[in-house]
Amino acid sequence: MNSVNLKRLAQELNLSIATVSRALQDSYEVSAHTKERVKALAAELNYEPNAYASSLRRNISKTIGVVIPEVNNHFFSLAINGIEEVARQSGYHVLIYLTHEDYDREVAITQYLTGGRVDGILMSVASETQEFGHLLKLQATKPAIVFFDRVCDSIATAQVTTNDFESGFQATEHLIQAGCRHIAHLLVSGNLSIGRMRMQGYQAALQQYGLPFDEALVLDGNGNDEQNTALITALLTARPEVDGIFASVERLAISSYHACNGLGRAIPEQVKIISFSNLGVAALLDPALTTITQPAYEIGREAAKILLRAIEKKKPILPTQSLVLKSELFERRSTAK
């Protein structure tokens, strides 16, 4: 018996090889009736696709790129786990690229990826990034792109994020209800949508509870850990009335602990601290850290699903496919009354 290949299926069905191939890939370009005919005959003849030949025909590498700003943030570690699970189940490899929060490095990575080395890209933008021309050029090469967590609103594609405004409001409200009246906000980056939305949530909560917004209590924590600790120490020294800290990322919360310890400020008696964090040992800190915890694993998994579905079906990724997943507040002793 001759081996069953696409050519034989096409001949028996009186279809083109391209149509048969697209039908087996469940492409939207082929009608449901034709897909049923093709798949029925393939099953009847025990057709087994040649994965290598299929990749060559479709000009795909079965590889996706993941561009992230850092790995020492537990959010990204968990997101990568979610991405890899979906990719592995679909037979894809994952290549991880680190920008280290550096704009120039991000530009270099995206230029490298324009060469067709991956079939699609999952990306979280660096905090230094203020203009997005390099991302527009990347999209022009037509790889599928999905942003997660730190997104680029200039690119018309899907985004998978968390409810940053609501969570920023909730974090600030939690401190207010715990008795805080002078709350500092440690900002990850005003350039990023997550920074803006968390900041807006912070401001909205202050306004709702009749507390003034003081720009001097907003600190941009884009330095390294030692620099951030020095900045927070300086803020607490200059403004001793600060009795609450809302950190937008976990490394700023840790720097806040160091600053408070260095100044002899007791947590939570003198300063209460809450942070966005997926830190696994948050409950083991002294005192245990109250966190707004993002569904990082699910964010990575859902972003990968959107990307791979588009690659496999050769369909464009639309902004309407975007998802917003909810974060959760875990109250611990760092904000105790």
SVG drawing of the C-alpha trace seen along z (x, -y; Angstrom):
<svg xmlns="http://www.w3.org/2000/svg" viewBox="-20 -67 43 69">
<polyline fill="none" stroke="black" stroke-width="0.4" points="0.0,0.0 1.2,-3.5 1.9,-5.8 -0.8,-8.2 0.3,-11.8 -1.3,-15.2 -1.1,-14.5 -3.1,-11.3 -5.8,-12.9 -6.1,-15.8 -6.4,-13.5 -9.1,-11.3 -11.1,-14.4 -10.5,-16.3 -9.1,-19.2 -5.8,-21.1 -3.0,-20.1 -3.1,-23.6 -6.8,-23.2 -6.3,-19.8 -3.4,-21.1 -5.4,-24.1 -8.3,-21.9 -6.2,-19.6 -4.8,-22.8 -8.4,-23.8 -7.9,-27.0 -10.7,-29.6 -10.2,-29.8 -11.7,-26.4 -15.4,-25.7 -16.7,-23.4 -18.0,-20.9 -14.7,-20.6 -12.9,-20.2 -15.2,-17.4 -14.6,-15.6 -10.8,-16.0 -10.6,-14.8 -12.9,-11.9 -10.8,-10.6 -7.6,-11.2 -8.9,-9.1 -10.2,-6.4 -6.7,-6.1 -4.8,-6.5 -3.0,-9.6 -0.1,-10.6 1.3,-14.1 5.1,-14.5 5.7,-17.2 9.1,-18.3 7.7,-18.5 4.7,-20.3 6.8,-22.9 8.8,-23.5 5.7,-23.8 4.1,-26.2 7.3,-28.1 7.1,-27.8 9.8,-27.0 7.5,-25.6 9.2,-28.2 7.9,-31.2 9.9,-34.0 9.1,-35.4 10.5,-38.9 10.5,-39.9 12.2,-42.6 13.5,-40.5 13.4,-37.0 14.0,-37.9 10.4,-39.0 8.3,-36.0 5.5,-37.2 7.5,-36.5 8.8,-33.2 5.2,-32.0 4.1,-33.5 6.8,-31.6 5.6,-28.4 2.1,-29.0 3.5,-29.8 5.7,-26.7 2.9,-24.4 0.7,-25.6 3.7,-25.6 4.7,-22.1 1.2,-20.7 1.2,-22.2 4.6,-21.0 6.3,-24.4 9.7,-25.4 10.1,-28.6 13.0,-31.0 13.3,-33.6 14.9,-37.0 15.7,-39.3 15.7,-43.1 16.8,-43.8 14.5,-46.8 16.8,-48.4 15.3,-50.2 18.3,-49.7 18.4,-46.0 14.7,-45.7 15.3,-47.4 18.1,-45.0 16.1,-41.9 13.1,-43.0 15.4,-43.7 16.8,-40.2 13.4,-38.7 12.3,-40.4 14.4,-37.8 11.7,-35.2 13.4,-33.2 10.2,-32.6 6.6,-32.1 5.2,-34.5 6.2,-36.6 4.8,-37.1 6.1,-40.3 6.2,-42.4 7.7,-45.9 10.7,-47.2 10.2,-50.1 12.6,-52.3 10.6,-52.1 9.0,-55.4 8.6,-55.2 7.5,-52.2 8.8,-52.6 10.8,-49.4 7.6,-47.4 5.7,-48.9 8.6,-47.7 8.4,-44.3 4.7,-44.0 5.2,-45.1 7.2,-41.9 4.0,-40.1 4.9,-37.8 2.0,-37.2 2.4,-39.3 0.6,-39.2 1.5,-41.5 1.1,-40.5 1.2,-42.5 3.3,-45.4 1.7,-46.3 2.1,-48.6 -1.2,-50.4 0.2,-51.6 0.1,-48.1 -3.3,-46.8 -3.1,-43.3 -4.3,-41.2 -3.2,-42.0 -3.5,-39.8 -3.4,-41.9 -4.8,-42.2 -7.2,-44.8 -4.5,-47.3 -6.8,-50.3 -9.1,-48.4 -6.2,-46.7 -4.4,-50.0 -7.5,-51.4 -8.0,-48.3 -4.4,-48.5 -4.6,-52.1 -8.1,-51.7 -6.7,-48.8 -4.0,-51.1 -6.6,-53.9 -8.9,-51.5 -5.9,-50.3 -5.5,-53.8 -2.9,-55.3 -3.3,-59.0 0.0,-59.8 0.5,-57.1 3.6,-56.9 3.3,-55.3 6.3,-53.5 5.9,-53.6 7.4,-51.1 7.3,-53.4 4.9,-56.1 5.7,-55.2 4.0,-51.8 0.2,-51.3 0.4,-49.2 2.2,-52.1 -0.3,-54.6 -3.3,-52.5 -2.0,-51.6 -1.2,-55.2 -4.7,-56.3 -6.2,-53.7 -4.1,-55.1 -5.3,-58.7 -8.9,-57.6 -8.8,-56.0 -7.3,-59.1 -9.9,-61.2 -12.8,-59.0 -11.6,-59.1 -11.0,-62.8 -7.2,-62.6 -5.0,-65.0 -2.8,-63.8 0.8,-64.8 3.1,-64.4 6.1,-64.4 4.9,-61.1 5.2,-59.4 8.6,-57.8 9.8,-56.4 11.6,-53.2 13.4,-52.3 16.9,-52.1 18.6,-49.0 17.8,-47.6 20.5,-49.6 19.4,-52.9 15.7,-52.2 16.5,-51.6 18.4,-54.9 15.5,-56.8 12.9,-55.3 15.1,-56.0 15.5,-59.7 11.7,-60.0 10.9,-58.6 13.5,-60.8 12.2,-63.9 8.6,-63.0 8.5,-61.3 4.6,-61.5 4.5,-58.8 2.6,-55.9 1.8,-53.7 3.6,-52.5 2.0,-51.1 4.7,-49.4 3.8,-48.7 6.3,-45.8 7.7,-43.4 11.3,-44.5 10.2,-48.0 8.5,-46.4 11.7,-44.6 13.6,-47.9 10.9,-49.4 11.6,-46.8 15.3,-47.6 14.7,-51.3 12.4,-50.9 14.8,-48.6 17.7,-51.0 15.7,-53.9 14.3,-51.9 10.7,-52.3 8.6,-49.5 6.4,-47.6 3.3,-47.8 3.2,-49.9 4.8,-53.0 4.7,-52.2 2.3,-49.7 3.3,-48.2 1.3,-46.6 2.7,-45.5 1.9,-43.9 3.8,-40.7 3.8,-37.0 6.6,-36.4 6.3,-32.8 7.8,-33.6 5.8,-36.8 4.1,-35.1 7.6,-34.2 8.9,-37.8 9.1,-39.5 6.5,-40.8 4.6,-38.9 3.9,-41.0 0.3,-42.0 0.1,-41.5 -2.0,-42.1 -1.2,-38.9 -1.7,-38.6 -2.8,-35.4 0.6,-35.2 0.5,-31.6 -2.9,-32.1 -1.8,-35.3 1.1,-33.4 -1.1,-30.5 -3.9,-32.6 -1.5,-34.8 0.2,-31.6 -3.2,-30.2 -4.2,-33.3 -0.8,-33.4 -0.6,-29.7 -4.3,-29.7 -3.5,-32.5 -0.3,-30.8 -1.9,-27.5 -5.0,-28.9 -3.1,-31.6 -5.6,-34.2 -4.8,-37.8 -4.7,-38.6 -7.2,-41.3 -7.5,-43.7 -10.9,-42.2 -9.2,-39.0 -7.7,-40.8 -8.3,-39.5 -8.3,-41.1 -7.8,-38.7 -8.4,-39.6 -5.8,-40.0 -6.4,-39.1 -5.5,-40.8 -3.9,-38.7 -3.9,-40.5 -0.9,-39.8 0.8,-41.4 2.6,-44.2 -0.7,-46.1 -2.1,-45.0 -3.9,-47.7"/>
</svg>
